[in-house]
Structures are given as structure tokens and as C-alpha cells.
């Protein structure tokens, strides 16, 4: 069917992208057939019967963006500033002799005998603005983590079409409505569910399953956007699922009781739990507040790998797995569709044949997909970009906080700032469940997991990233210190053991000789980390308290206004507070035993 004869709901995005020879960029062009019905003029050949031409008058068999008689859609894409409305399109690709230099060739050649319109013109000295680079985001869920969205302005119908593809869930207080402005880290729970819905998925596993949190990745994007950590959480991890509040179809809320010592994967789907329950479970486990979630099923792997033109992977040995149907010779391959799904599902082909080995293979697949998405081959292909946007929006279910193309685009612009070499996949350190004779589940290896949790809570990268250390928190540790009797601080308990605020007060007053300190009791909220809030003119006092407690620079929170009169600093003792006199020196070094995959490197699955 010709692109002009499709309704809004039948738009083929691949037909809409055309090359603007003036800017060198692809632009998305959409006509509105209802608003611009075909009206061939005398001597003009019908667009459907005529040889195909691009929107700029050059031969193009795709029929992309066709117009009639030089008519221009009211919502033309940006990047053509300076052109006057009513521009004739009867040049058929010939040069423009009007003032202001050569113009973009006509959108639809008028055939011989058609009346020629007035010559187009431009304001002197004005040239068409070049459009910026397209923003790209890899956003899937679970096994697919992150995706590409690339759309040009003006394509309102297609924008609405993509919006209608997205499914959303209101997770209430489990998520965040905050913006994605630089200066704040972003935490997103990416989930792949094993729910057997969608064409072609009927043969996978339990057809009656309501879906579990089968693949789970906590994506932490640093506040300065220099790095990201993607922490995989095993589905068979034994953990505590807290009470969670869900929204019913009738708009009412329902609290689902928590379950102690159970598999992580039942935090979704089972007993009516929605993705917000999985988000709360991750926060309970890691101490990291999860802002948003993205979720997809098996179809996401198939459609996205196909849309990008295949994902390059490598296997160290030949594989023939009858359970996942993966059949590959040793060496490098480019996989897509059913084969890509088989690769991320296979459990017995690599490593120890465990779910932990499968997680590592999935991380390698995601790393390869990221590299493919950032490749010139993908970014220069309008068909691939449009196909990815279509596949991703259809595959995704997200929270209402990011449930629109606009919000996802805002998020995309922040994620796109992270260099691939500074993205690290890691697996939560675990050990076999000691309560089982036949090991089927795992428990957290606390000694190796806690440094990772500390890194995430302190916005510290698992990748070596060179940073400037000129922040306010770093400066305050290097300056002069106030005398103890000049320190004014109010102490709150925000998650430490009962009595911690009082014992800290006694320490300050008796051991450190700081009489102007006060116990303010319960903070009213739970804090994972101990923090000290201070005004700019209290920096010397903050240095003194930091030295007493061994506070890291990240614990110091500088305000914007000077303290007035007898105003005190605010010390909140978090869950990390171990007791009076125990230094809080910041996160420990992550163990070399932690399973990691670096996104910029290809690794052959073994």
C-alpha cells in the first residue's frame, strides 16, 4: 500500500524517513491523508502509478514521504527554517535559481504541462539550520535493558502512534516522579518476565504462568552521567518480600502482605503483586531507592534483535541445546529473532549450566546489543531507528512516571551521555542456600555484596572513571576545623539501632567536649546512609564532625543559604551507622570475585 493511502494507525515508519541533501540528515516526513486528499492537477501523474520518488525529488523505490504538486504538510520536520510557505515543488530535482542559494529539490515533480509556481525564495543570509544528532536510548527490560528512540519533530501522528504502544502501571509510592536533570542519580529496575503471552511464545515453559520476575537488572546511572552499573539479581535468590500497596482495576488500593525467606522471582505476578512490589523488594535488598521500572517478555528479545539487524555474539565452542533450540558452531555469529531468544534462554550450554552462568551470557548479549545500537550502521539507518522505536514501545511496560514518549525521550537524553566503556554489568554475589541438601536456591554473600550496595548508595562506579575532585563535599574536608565548643549539631536517628542518637550525643558532649549538640530523636524517615547537612558558613563545623565520625565526603550535604543565629547542622544516623566511634569511611573495594562484564568488550561465551 502507498504511504499516502495509509491511515494514521497504519503508518509504516520506514516509509517516512528521507534524506535531506542540504543538511545531510534523515528527516521524518508524514502527510495527513485526511487533511490533504490527493488532487492531481492537469498533466500530473498519480503518485501511486508514477515512478517512485523521494520527498526531495530523487528516485526512491520506497515511496517515502511522497507529496503531490509540491504541497507541504503543515507539520514539516524541523531543520528547514527560513523557507517560505507556499514553496513550489515543481523542480523535479533541478537547481534552484531563486535568491539565497540552492534549495532542497522539490518534494514531488510536476509532470510536463503542469503549471509552474512562483520561484521560491529565502531571507538573505539565512540558511537552513542543521538538525542535531539523533538521540538514542536502548531501553528494553530484563534480558534487554536499555533501547533506541529516534524521532524527528513534526511527526505528530507517529508520535501519538508510539505513545499508544506503551503499556503503563501505576506503582504509587514505590517509584519516583522526579525529573532526570543532571546532578541526580537514576535507578531503574529492568525486568524480563517469563509470562507466555504473544505470538510465537506459546511453547515456552508454563503456558498458564501469570509471569515471574525471571530476569532482573538494577540499572544505576551516576549523577554526573559518566558511568552506569547494571546489577543482575538472580531469580532464585532467597530474600524477604515486603508488604506492598497495589492499585486495583477499580482504582482502589490493596496491600499485599509480605513474604519472608522466599524466591525473589515471586515478587512479581504471584498473589497479585505488580512491578512496584519488585521495586520495593530491590530497595529492601540493596538499600537503593528504585525510581522507575521497565518490563518486557520474550517478544522483546526477538523483535529488538531483529529491528537492529542482528546482534553479533561469539561462542567458544559449538552449541546444540535441544531445550532452548540453540544450535551454533564455534566462533562469531550474528543472531536475531528466535535464535537470539534461544541464546539468552539457554541454561546448560555455558559455564556450570546454572542460572548464574545464564546471567553472564545475557550480560554479554546486552553488551553486544549496546555496541550494535551505537554503531554507525544503526545510527545512519532510518529504517532501523524507526523499527527499534516501534519494537521497543510495543515490547515495554513501564511505570506511569515515564509512561510517554516525551518522558522516555528525556530519560534517553540522560542515558545517552554515558560512554559504553563506563557501563559495567555485575552479578549480585551469592552462595548456595545452606538450608538445602539439593541446592536449588541461593542466598546473598553479604561480605562481597555489601561493597556493591555501598557503591550504588554512594553513587560510586564499578568502572575506573577519571573525575575532577572539585566538588563542595571534597573541599570541605580539606579546610580548617571549628573548635568543639563552637559546633552546633542536631542528631536524628534515621535507621540506626535504637538509642543511637542518644549515645552519639553523649559521645559528642562527653568525649569530644561539644556542649551545643542536641538529640532530636526519630528522623521520621529511613535513611540508608548517614548524612550531615550544613550551611555554607558552617563548613568548618562540618569538617570537625566529619573528622570525629570518619564521614566520607559523599555524606556531607551542603545547603545554599548561610545559617542564621543559633541554627544547627543536621546529622542523620542511617542504617550504615555501626556505633559510637566506628568510622564511616565510605564504600569498601569490590571483590575481584564478583562476576562482571564490561559493555565495550566482546567476550566469547564459554
C-alpha positions as CSV (number, residue, x, y, z in Angstrom):
1,X,0.0,0.0,0.0
2,X,1.3,3.5,-0.8
3,X,2.3,5.6,2.2
4,X,-0.3,8.3,1.3
5,X,-3.1,5.8,1.4
6,X,-2.4,4.5,4.9
7,X,-4.5,5.8,7.8
8,X,-2.8,7.2,10.9
9,X,-3.0,3.8,12.5
10,X,-1.3,2.1,9.5
11,X,1.8,4.2,9.2
12,X,4.9,2.4,8.2
13,X,7.7,4.4,9.8
14,X,10.3,3.0,7.4
15,X,8.4,4.8,4.5
16,X,8.6,8.2,6.3
17,X,12.4,8.7,6.6
18,X,14.0,10.7,3.8
19,X,17.5,12.2,3.3
20,X,17.6,16.0,3.2
21,X,20.6,16.6,0.9
22,X,21.0,20.1,2.3
23,X,21.7,19.1,5.9
24,X,22.9,15.6,5.2
25,X,20.5,14.3,7.8
26,X,17.5,12.0,7.6
27,X,14.1,13.6,8.5
28,X,10.8,12.0,9.3
29,X,8.1,13.2,6.9
30,X,4.4,12.4,7.4
31,X,1.4,13.5,5.3
32,X,-2.0,13.6,6.8
33,X,-4.2,12.0,4.1
34,X,-7.4,13.2,5.8
35,X,-6.2,16.8,5.7
36,X,-4.5,16.6,2.3
37,X,-6.6,14.5,-0.1
38,X,-4.9,13.7,-3.4
39,X,-5.9,16.2,-6.0
40,X,-3.9,15.6,-9.2
41,X,-3.6,18.7,-11.4
42,X,-3.8,18.8,-15.1
43,X,-0.9,17.0,-16.6
44,X,0.2,15.5,-13.3
45,X,0.6,11.8,-12.9
46,X,-1.0,10.0,-10.0
47,X,1.6,9.3,-7.2
48,X,0.5,5.7,-7.0
49,X,1.1,5.0,-10.7
50,X,4.1,7.2,-11.2
51,X,7.7,6.1,-10.7
52,X,8.6,6.4,-7.0
53,X,10.5,9.5,-5.9
54,X,11.7,10.7,-2.6
55,X,10.3,13.7,-0.8
56,X,13.2,15.6,-2.2
57,X,12.5,14.6,-5.8
58,X,15.2,11.9,-6.2
59,X,14.4,8.4,-7.3
60,X,13.4,6.2,-4.3
61,X,11.5,2.9,-4.7
62,X,10.3,3.1,-1.1
63,X,7.8,5.8,-1.8
64,X,8.9,7.6,1.3
65,X,7.2,10.8,2.2
66,X,5.5,11.4,-1.2
67,X,3.7,14.7,-1.8
68,X,1.6,15.9,-4.7
69,X,2.1,19.1,-6.6
70,X,4.7,20.4,-4.2
71,X,2.2,20.5,-1.3
72,X,3.9,20.5,2.1
73,X,2.4,19.0,5.3
74,X,1.6,21.6,7.9
75,X,3.8,19.9,10.5
76,X,7.0,19.6,8.4
77,X,10.1,18.3,10.3
78,X,12.4,20.9,11.8
79,X,15.7,21.9,10.3
80,X,14.1,23.7,7.3
81,X,13.9,27.1,9.0
82,X,14.0,30.0,6.6
83,X,11.9,28.5,3.8
84,X,8.8,30.5,2.9
85,X,5.4,28.8,3.0
86,X,3.9,28.0,-0.4
87,X,7.2,26.8,-1.9
88,X,6.6,25.2,-5.2
89,X,7.8,21.6,-5.7
90,X,7.9,21.6,-9.4
91,X,11.7,21.5,-9.9
92,X,11.9,17.7,-10.2
93,X,15.4,17.7,-8.6
94,X,16.7,20.6,-10.7
95,X,18.7,23.5,-9.3
96,X,17.0,26.5,-7.6
97,X,17.8,29.8,-9.2
98,X,16.0,31.9,-6.6
99,X,17.7,34.3,-4.2
100,X,19.5,32.8,-1.2
101,X,21.4,30.0,-2.9
102,X,20.4,26.4,-3.8
103,X,17.3,25.0,-2.1
104,X,16.3,21.4,-1.4
105,X,14.9,19.8,-4.5
106,X,11.1,19.7,-4.9
107,X,9.1,17.1,-2.9
108,X,7.1,15.9,-5.9
109,X,7.9,16.6,-9.5
110,X,5.2,18.2,-11.6
111,X,4.9,16.4,-14.9
112,X,5.3,18.0,-18.2
113,X,2.5,20.5,-18.7
114,X,1.8,21.3,-15.1
115,X,1.7,25.0,-14.2
116,X,4.9,26.2,-12.6
117,X,4.5,28.2,-9.4
118,X,6.5,31.3,-8.4
119,X,10.2,30.7,-7.7
120,X,10.9,30.0,-4.0
121,X,13.0,32.5,-2.1
122,X,14.7,32.8,1.3
123,X,15.6,35.6,3.6
124,X,19.1,36.8,2.7
125,X,21.9,35.4,4.9
126,X,19.7,32.7,6.3
127,X,20.5,29.1,5.7
128,X,18.6,26.0,6.7
129,X,19.5,25.0,10.3
130,X,21.2,21.7,10.6
131,X,19.4,19.3,12.8
132,X,21.2,17.9,15.8
133,X,22.3,14.4,16.2
134,X,19.5,11.9,16.9
135,X,19.1,10.8,20.5
136,X,19.5,7.1,21.0
137,X,18.3,5.0,24.0
138,X,18.4,1.3,24.5
139,X,15.5,0.7,26.7
140,X,14.1,-2.8,27.0
141,X,13.7,-4.8,30.2
142,X,15.1,-7.8,31.8
143,X,17.3,-9.5,29.3
144,X,17.2,-6.3,27.2
145,X,18.0,-3.5,29.3
146,X,18.2,-0.1,27.7
147,X,16.8,0.9,23.7
148,X,16.8,3.4,20.9
149,X,14.3,6.0,20.3
150,X,14.9,8.4,17.4
151,X,12.1,10.6,16.1
152,X,12.0,13.9,14.3
153,X,9.8,16.8,15.4
154,X,6.6,17.5,13.5
155,X,5.6,13.8,13.1
156,X,2.6,14.2,15.5
157,X,0.7,11.3,14.2
158,X,3.6,8.9,14.5
159,X,4.4,10.4,18.0
160,X,0.9,9.6,19.1
161,X,1.2,6.1,17.5
162,X,4.3,5.3,19.6
163,X,2.6,6.7,22.7
164,X,-0.3,4.3,22.2
165,X,2.1,1.4,22.0
166,X,3.3,1.9,25.6
167,X,1.7,0.0,28.5
168,X,1.9,1.5,31.9
169,X,1.4,0.5,35.6
170,X,0.8,2.9,38.4
171,X,3.2,1.8,41.2
172,X,2.3,4.6,43.6
173,X,4.9,5.4,46.2
174,X,7.2,2.6,45.0
175,X,8.6,4.8,42.3
176,X,9.6,8.5,41.8
177,X,8.1,11.4,39.8
178,X,11.4,13.3,39.9
179,X,13.0,14.7,36.7
180,X,16.1,13.3,35.0
181,X,18.1,16.5,35.4
182,X,21.9,16.1,35.8
183,X,23.1,16.1,39.3
184,X,20.8,13.3,40.5
185,X,21.5,9.6,40.0
186,X,18.7,7.5,38.4
187,X,17.9,3.9,39.4
188,X,15.7,1.7,37.1
189,X,14.7,-1.9,37.6
190,X,14.7,-3.7,34.3
191,X,12.7,-6.9,34.3
192,X,12.1,-9.7,31.9
193,X,9.0,-11.7,32.7
194,X,8.5,-15.4,31.8
195,X,4.8,-14.8,31.0
196,X,3.9,-16.8,27.9
197,X,2.0,-14.2,26.0
198,X,2.3,-13.1,22.4
199,X,2.5,-14.8,19.1
200,X,5.2,-17.5,19.0
201,X,5.7,-17.8,22.7
202,X,3.1,-20.5,23.4
203,X,5.7,-23.3,23.5
204,X,8.0,-21.7,26.2
205,X,7.7,-23.1,29.7
206,X,4.4,-22.9,31.7
207,X,1.7,-21.7,29.4
208,X,-0.5,-20.9,32.4
209,X,2.0,-18.8,34.3
210,X,1.0,-15.3,35.3
211,X,4.6,-14.3,35.0
212,X,7.6,-14.1,37.4
213,X,10.5,-11.7,37.7
214,X,12.6,-14.0,35.7
215,X,15.5,-11.7,34.7
216,X,16.2,-8.7,36.9
217,X,18.7,-5.9,36.5
218,X,19.1,-2.8,38.7
219,X,20.5,-0.1,36.4
220,X,22.2,2.7,38.3
221,X,23.1,5.8,36.3
222,X,25.5,8.1,38.1
223,X,24.5,11.7,38.9
224,X,27.2,13.1,36.6
225,X,26.3,10.7,33.8
226,X,29.9,9.4,33.5
227,X,29.1,5.8,34.3
228,X,26.4,3.2,34.9
229,X,26.3,-0.1,36.8
230,X,23.8,-2.8,35.8
231,X,23.5,-5.3,38.8
232,X,21.8,-8.6,37.9
233,X,19.8,-10.1,40.7
234,X,19.3,-13.9,40.4
235,X,15.7,-15.1,40.2
236,X,16.3,-17.9,42.7
237,X,17.7,-15.6,45.4
238,X,16.1,-16.2,48.8
239,X,15.1,-12.8,50.2
240,X,12.3,-11.0,52.1
241,X,9.5,-9.6,50.1
242,X,8.0,-6.6,52.0
243,X,4.3,-5.6,52.2
244,X,3.4,-3.7,49.0
245,X,0.5,-1.5,48.0
246,X,-1.0,-2.1,44.6
247,X,-3.7,-0.3,42.5
248,X,-6.8,-2.4,41.7
249,X,-8.6,-2.1,38.3
250,X,-11.4,-0.2,40.1
251,X,-9.0,2.5,41.3
252,X,-8.9,1.1,44.9
253,X,-5.6,0.3,46.6
254,X,-4.8,-3.1,48.2
255,X,-2.0,-4.0,50.5
256,X,-0.4,-7.4,49.7
257,X,1.3,-8.9,52.8
258,X,5.0,-9.5,52.5
259,X,6.6,-13.0,52.5
260,X,9.9,-13.7,54.3
261,X,12.5,-16.1,53.0
262,X,11.2,-16.7,49.6
263,X,12.4,-16.6,46.0
264,X,12.9,-13.1,44.5
265,X,11.1,-14.1,41.3
266,X,7.7,-14.3,43.1
267,X,8.0,-10.5,43.9
268,X,6.2,-10.1,40.6
269,X,2.9,-11.7,39.4
270,X,2.3,-14.0,42.3
271,X,-0.5,-13.2,44.8
272,X,-1.4,-10.1,42.7
273,X,2.0,-8.4,43.1
274,X,2.7,-5.7,40.5
275,X,6.1,-4.4,39.4
276,X,6.0,-1.9,42.4
277,X,6.3,-4.9,44.7
278,X,9.5,-6.0,42.9
279,X,10.8,-2.4,43.2
280,X,10.2,-2.4,46.9
281,X,11.9,-5.8,47.2
282,X,15.0,-4.5,45.5
283,X,15.1,-1.5,47.8
284,X,14.8,-3.7,50.8
285,X,17.6,-5.9,49.5
286,X,20.1,-3.2,48.3
287,X,19.2,-0.1,50.3
288,X,18.8,1.7,46.9
289,X,15.6,3.6,46.1
290,X,14.3,2.5,42.7
291,X,12.9,5.4,40.7
292,X,11.3,3.5,37.7
293,X,10.8,0.1,36.2
294,X,10.8,-1.2,32.6
295,X,9.5,-4.7,31.9
296,X,9.2,-6.9,28.8
297,X,8.5,-10.5,27.8
298,X,10.1,-12.9,25.3
299,X,8.9,-10.9,22.3
300,X,11.2,-8.0,23.2
301,X,14.3,-10.1,22.6
302,X,13.0,-11.3,19.3
303,X,11.7,-8.0,17.9
304,X,14.5,-5.8,19.1
305,X,17.3,-8.1,17.9
306,X,15.6,-8.2,14.5
307,X,15.0,-4.5,14.3
308,X,18.7,-3.7,14.9
309,X,19.6,-6.1,12.1
310,X,21.0,-8.8,14.3
311,X,23.3,-8.9,17.4
312,X,26.9,-10.0,16.9
313,X,28.0,-12.6,19.5
314,X,30.7,-15.2,20.0
315,X,30.7,-18.7,21.4
316,X,33.9,-20.5,22.4
317,X,32.5,-23.9,21.4
318,X,29.8,-25.5,19.3
319,X,26.3,-25.5,20.9
320,X,23.4,-27.8,20.2
321,X,20.8,-27.4,23.0
322,X,17.5,-29.3,22.5
323,X,15.8,-27.4,25.3
324,X,16.4,-23.8,24.1
325,X,16.8,-24.9,20.5
326,X,20.1,-23.0,20.2
327,X,22.4,-24.5,17.5
328,X,25.6,-22.7,16.8
329,X,29.1,-23.6,15.6
330,X,32.1,-22.3,17.5
331,X,33.0,-18.7,16.6
332,X,31.3,-15.4,15.8
333,X,27.6,-15.2,14.7
334,X,25.0,-12.5,14.2
335,X,21.8,-13.6,15.8
336,X,18.2,-12.3,15.8
337,X,14.6,-13.3,16.4
338,X,14.1,-16.9,17.7
339,X,17.8,-17.6,17.6
340,X,18.5,-14.5,19.8
341,X,15.9,-15.7,22.3
342,X,17.4,-19.2,22.4
343,X,20.8,-17.6,23.1
344,X,19.6,-15.7,26.2
345,X,17.4,-18.6,27.4
346,X,19.9,-21.4,27.2
347,X,21.0,-22.6,30.6
348,X,23.0,-25.8,30.0
349,X,25.2,-24.6,27.1
350,X,27.7,-22.5,29.0
351,X,29.6,-22.3,32.3
352,X,28.3,-24.6,35.0
353,X,24.9,-24.9,33.5
354,X,23.4,-22.8,36.3
355,X,21.2,-19.7,36.2
356,X,24.3,-17.7,37.2
357,X,26.0,-18.8,34.0
358,X,23.0,-17.9,32.0
359,X,23.0,-14.4,33.6
360,X,26.6,-13.9,32.4
361,X,25.6,-14.9,28.9
362,X,22.7,-12.5,29.0
363,X,25.0,-9.7,30.1
364,X,27.3,-10.5,27.1
365,X,24.3,-10.3,24.8
366,X,23.2,-6.9,26.2
367,X,26.7,-5.5,25.9
368,X,26.8,-6.6,22.2
369,X,23.4,-5.1,21.7
370,X,24.5,-1.8,23.2
371,X,27.6,-1.7,20.8
372,X,25.4,-2.5,17.8
373,X,22.9,0.2,18.7
374,X,25.7,2.8,19.0
375,X,27.3,1.7,15.7
376,X,27.3,3.9,12.6
377,X,25.4,1.1,10.8
378,X,22.4,1.5,13.1
379,X,22.5,5.3,13.7
380,X,22.7,6.0,10.0
381,X,19.7,3.8,9.1
382,X,16.3,5.4,9.4
383,X,14.6,2.1,8.8
384,X,16.4,0.5,11.8
385,X,15.8,3.5,14.0
386,X,12.1,3.6,13.3
387,X,11.9,-0.2,13.6
388,X,13.6,0.0,17.0
389,X,11.2,2.7,18.2
390,X,8.3,0.6,17.1
391,X,9.6,-2.6,18.6
392,X,10.6,-1.1,21.9
393,X,7.3,0.8,22.6
394,X,5.3,-2.4,21.8
395,X,7.5,-4.6,24.0
396,X,7.7,-2.3,27.0
397,X,5.6,-1.9,30.1
398,X,6.8,1.0,32.3
399,X,5.6,2.9,35.3
400,X,3.4,6.0,34.8
401,X,6.4,8.2,35.8
402,X,8.0,7.5,32.4
403,X,4.9,6.3,30.6
404,X,5.1,8.6,27.5
405,X,7.4,9.2,24.5
406,X,8.2,12.6,25.9
407,X,9.3,11.3,29.3
408,X,11.2,8.3,27.8
409,X,12.9,10.8,25.5
410,X,14.0,12.9,28.4
411,X,15.4,9.8,30.1
412,X,17.1,8.8,26.8
413,X,19.0,12.0,26.6
414,X,20.4,11.4,30.0
415,X,21.3,7.8,29.4
416,X,22.9,8.6,26.1
417,X,25.5,10.7,27.9
418,X,27.1,7.6,29.4
419,X,30.1,6.2,27.4
420,X,29.8,2.4,26.7
421,X,33.2,1.8,28.1
422,X,32.0,3.1,31.5
423,X,29.0,0.7,31.7
424,X,29.6,-2.4,33.8
425,X,27.4,-5.4,34.3
426,X,27.8,-7.2,37.6
427,X,26.0,-10.1,39.3
428,X,25.0,-10.0,42.9
429,X,27.4,-12.2,44.8
430,X,25.6,-15.2,46.2
431,X,26.3,-18.6,47.7
432,X,24.3,-21.9,47.7
433,X,21.5,-21.9,50.2
434,X,23.0,-23.7,53.2
435,X,19.5,-24.9,54.3
436,X,19.1,-27.1,51.2
437,X,20.5,-30.6,50.7
438,X,19.9,-30.4,47.0
439,X,20.8,-26.8,46.0
440,X,18.1,-25.1,44.1
441,X,18.3,-21.6,45.5
442,X,20.9,-19.1,46.6
443,X,21.4,-16.5,49.4
444,X,23.3,-13.2,49.4
445,X,27.1,-13.4,50.1
446,X,27.0,-10.4,52.5
447,X,30.7,-9.9,52.7
448,X,31.0,-9.5,48.9
449,X,27.6,-7.9,48.3
450,X,27.8,-5.1,50.8
451,X,30.6,-3.2,49.0
452,X,28.5,-3.2,45.8
453,X,25.4,-1.9,47.8
454,X,27.7,0.8,49.2
455,X,28.9,1.8,45.8
456,X,25.3,2.1,44.5
457,X,24.2,4.0,47.5
458,X,27.2,6.3,47.3
459,X,27.0,6.8,43.5
460,X,30.4,5.1,43.1
461,X,31.3,3.5,39.8
462,X,32.4,-0.1,39.4
463,X,34.4,1.2,36.4
464,X,37.5,3.2,36.8
465,X,36.4,6.7,35.7
466,X,38.6,9.7,35.9
467,X,36.8,12.5,37.7
468,X,37.6,16.0,38.8
469,X,37.5,16.2,42.6
470,X,36.5,19.8,43.0
471,X,33.0,19.3,44.4
472,X,31.8,21.1,47.6
473,X,31.9,18.0,49.7
474,X,35.6,17.3,48.8
475,X,36.6,20.9,49.5
476,X,35.0,20.9,53.0
477,X,37.2,18.0,54.1
478,X,40.3,19.9,53.2
479,X,39.7,23.2,55.1
480,X,40.1,24.4,58.7
481,X,38.1,22.9,61.6
482,X,35.9,24.6,64.2
483,X,36.6,24.2,67.9
484,X,34.4,21.6,69.6
485,X,32.6,24.1,71.8
486,X,31.6,26.0,68.6
487,X,30.0,23.0,66.9
488,X,26.2,23.1,66.8
489,X,24.5,20.0,65.5
490,X,21.1,18.3,65.9
491,X,21.2,14.5,65.9
492,X,18.4,12.4,64.3
493,X,18.0,8.6,64.2
494,X,17.2,7.7,60.6
495,X,17.6,4.0,60.6
496,X,20.4,3.2,63.1
497,X,19.8,0.9,66.1
498,X,17.5,2.3,68.8
499,X,19.3,4.6,71.2
500,X,22.0,5.6,68.6
501,X,21.1,9.3,68.7
502,X,21.4,9.4,72.4
503,X,24.7,7.5,72.6
504,X,26.1,9.8,69.8
505,X,25.0,12.9,71.8
506,X,26.8,11.5,74.9
507,X,29.9,10.9,72.9
508,X,29.9,14.4,71.4
509,X,29.3,16.1,74.7
510,X,31.5,14.0,77.0
511,X,34.3,12.7,74.8
512,X,34.6,15.5,72.2
513,X,33.6,18.3,74.6
514,X,30.8,19.7,72.3
515,X,28.1,21.0,74.6
516,X,26.0,22.7,71.8
517,X,24.7,19.4,70.4
518,X,21.1,18.1,70.7
519,X,19.3,14.7,70.4
520,X,16.2,15.3,68.2
521,X,15.1,11.7,68.2
522,X,13.4,9.9,65.3
523,X,14.1,11.4,61.8
524,X,10.6,10.3,60.6
525,X,12.1,8.6,57.5
526,X,14.6,5.7,57.0
527,X,18.0,6.6,55.5
528,X,20.4,4.0,54.2
529,X,23.4,6.3,54.7
530,X,24.4,8.7,57.5
531,X,24.4,12.3,56.3
532,X,25.5,15.7,57.7
533,X,23.6,18.7,56.3
534,X,25.3,22.1,56.8
535,X,25.1,25.7,55.6
536,X,27.9,27.3,53.7
537,X,29.1,29.3,56.8
538,X,29.1,26.1,58.8
539,X,31.8,24.3,56.7
540,X,34.4,24.5,59.5
541,X,31.9,22.8,61.9
542,X,31.1,20.1,59.3
543,X,34.8,19.3,59.0
544,X,35.1,18.8,62.7
545,X,32.1,16.4,62.9
546,X,33.3,14.6,59.8
547,X,36.7,14.0,61.5
548,X,35.1,12.7,64.7
549,X,32.9,10.2,62.8
550,X,35.1,9.3,59.9
551,X,32.5,10.6,57.4
552,X,33.3,10.2,53.7
553,X,32.9,13.3,51.5
554,X,29.7,11.9,50.0
555,X,28.0,12.1,53.4
556,X,28.3,15.9,53.6
557,X,25.4,17.8,52.1
558,X,26.0,21.5,51.7
559,X,23.0,23.8,51.7
560,X,22.5,27.0,49.6
561,X,21.9,29.6,52.3
562,X,24.0,30.6,55.3
563,X,22.9,29.6,58.8
564,X,21.3,32.4,60.8
565,X,21.7,32.9,64.6
566,X,21.9,29.7,66.5
567,X,20.9,27.4,63.7
568,X,22.4,24.0,64.0
569,X,23.6,21.4,61.4
570,X,21.6,18.3,60.9
571,X,23.2,14.9,61.5
572,X,21.0,11.9,60.4
573,X,22.3,8.5,61.5
574,X,21.4,6.0,58.8
575,X,21.4,2.2,58.6
576,X,25.2,2.2,58.0
577,X,25.9,3.7,61.4
578,X,27.7,0.9,63.3
579,X,28.0,2.6,66.7
580,X,29.8,5.4,68.6
581,X,33.4,5.8,67.5
582,X,33.2,3.4,64.5
583,X,34.4,5.4,61.4
584,X,32.2,5.7,58.3
585,X,34.9,5.7,55.8
586,X,32.9,5.1,52.7
587,X,32.5,2.0,50.5
588,X,35.0,-0.8,50.6
589,X,36.7,-2.1,47.4
590,X,34.5,-4.5,45.4
591,X,35.9,-8.1,45.5
592,X,37.6,-9.4,42.4
593,X,35.4,-12.5,42.8
594,X,32.4,-10.5,41.7
595,X,31.2,-11.7,38.2
596,X,31.5,-8.6,35.9
597,X,31.1,-7.9,32.1
598,X,32.3,-4.7,30.6
599,X,29.9,-3.3,28.0
600,X,32.6,-2.2,25.5
601,X,34.3,-5.6,25.2
602,X,33.3,-8.7,23.3
603,X,33.6,-11.9,25.2
604,X,33.0,-15.4,23.8
605,X,30.5,-17.4,25.8
606,X,32.2,-20.5,27.2
